[in-house]
Amino acid sequence: MALMLGSCHKIVQLPETPYIKFTSFAVFDTTDILFNNCKGGRLKFYFEDGNGDLGLNAAETGETDTTNLFFTLYRKTNGIMTEVPDNDLMKPSGYRIPYMERTGQNKILKGTIAVTFFYEFYEPADSDVIKYKFYIKDRADNYSDTIYTCEIPLSVNSVYTE
């Protein structure tokens, strides 16, 4: 009897709207696919999705929505953070979080997502401090809050946190 009572757990419920929290951003030296030296950055953030419908399946046919992780890049110039223009070589494009699904009664998804950026045309300058704004969208078109990274000096290899 005690074993049966111990195995029954109340199912935790979270909102259907995805939740995200910035964790860290690491700056490092690396090489691109042609072995050219470049800067790299790795953004990590925590996520929760209450109904477990995060990610897009690349094999789905007729899928018109191919982006579910959205970024805006800001660069500090003359002490002011401003959004980079569309023709900026470091401007990120949209990203796709892979399809995720849990089986069983509890559909909640929790975890950490890491996104790597390559700054192939990075040149150290006075305006090498950047910041990202980002958010995610689940398959039900629920959007997370929009959050920001801390300020990130690309010239200094390190791990940056809030």
N, C-alpha and C positions, 0 to 999 in steps of 0.2 A: 504494500500500500504506500509506504514512504517513497519508494522508487518511482511509482506512478505520479505522485504529487510533485516530486522534485523534477520530473521531466516536463511538466507543463509550465511554460513561460508565457507571460503576457506579450503579445506582439507589440513592439514599439512602433509608433506611428510618427512620421515626419510630414511636413507640408509637401505637396506635389511640386511646388516651385523649387528649382534647384538652389542650393546654397553653396557659395564658394568663399574661400578665405585664402589670401596671399600667404605663402609660407616663406619662400626664399627665391633669390635670383643669384646664380653663380656666374661670374665672368672668368673666362679662361682663354688661353692661347690654343689654337688648333690648326688643322689644315682642312681645306675643302676637298672635294672629290678628285681634283686635279693636283692635289698635294701642294697647293699654294697656301702660304701662311695667312691666317685670318683670325679674327676674334670670334669667340663663341659666347653664348649666354644660355643658361638653362633656368627657365621659370618653373617653379613648383607651386602648386596650390592644392588645397584640400577641397573636396566636394562631397555633398550629400544630395541624394535625390529620393524623395519619399515614395514615389510610385515606380521607381526603377526603369524609367524609359529614357535613359541617357545614351547618346551615341547614335551614329548613323551607319547603316549597313551598306557597304560599297557595292554589294551584289544586287541590291534592290533595284528592280527595273521601274522605270517611270518616275524615279526619285528626282525631283527638281531642286530640292534643297540639299546642297552638298557641304554647307558650312554650319557648324554649331559652336564654334569657339571664335570669338571676335576680339580683335585687338586694335587699339589706337596707340600710336607711338608719339611721345612728346620729347622734345629736345630743349635743354636749357641754353638760351642765348641771351647774353647781357643780363643774366640773373633771373630771367623769366622763362617758365616752362610754356612752350607753345607747340601745338600739334604740327607734325611735319607735313609738308605739302605732298600731293599725290605723286610727284615726280622724284621724291626722295628715294635713293637706292636702298635705304634701310627700312622703308615703310613695310610693315608686315602685311601679308594677305590673310585671308580667312583660313581657318584650320578645321579639320574634322576629327572629332572624338570618335573612336571606333565604337561599334555596337556593343552594348553591355546589357545583360539580362540575368536576373537571378531566378532560380527555380524554387518552388515551394511557396508557402504562404507569405513569408516576409519578402517583399520586393525591394526593400530599401537598399540603395547603393551608396557606399561610402568609400573614400579612398583618396589617393594623391595622384595628380596628373602632372607630368613633366613635359615641357615643350622646349625644344632646343632651337635657338636662332643662330644663324651664321652671318656675321658682318663682314662680308667679303671685300667691301669697298671702304672699310673703316680706316680713317686716318686720324691719328691723335690731333686734337684741336681744342680750342677753348670751349667748344660746344659739345664735348663728349659725355656730358651728363644727360642721361635719358630716364624716362619713366613710361610705363605702360598702363593703359586703362584696358580692362577686359571684362567679358561676361560670357556666359554659356546659355545655350538653348536646348531644351529636351525635345523629344519627338512629339509631344503634345503642344509644342510652341509656347511652353512656359519659360520665361527668361529669368535668370538669376539677377541679383543685384549687380550693378557695375562697381567694380573695385579697382584700386590702384596699387601698383607696386611702390616701393620706396624709390628715392632717387638713386640712380645707378651710374657711377663713374666708370665708363668702359675702359679707361686707361689703367685701372687698378684691378688686377686679378684678385678676386675675393668672393665670399658669399655674403650677400646683403639680405637683411631681414628687417622687418618693421621695428 
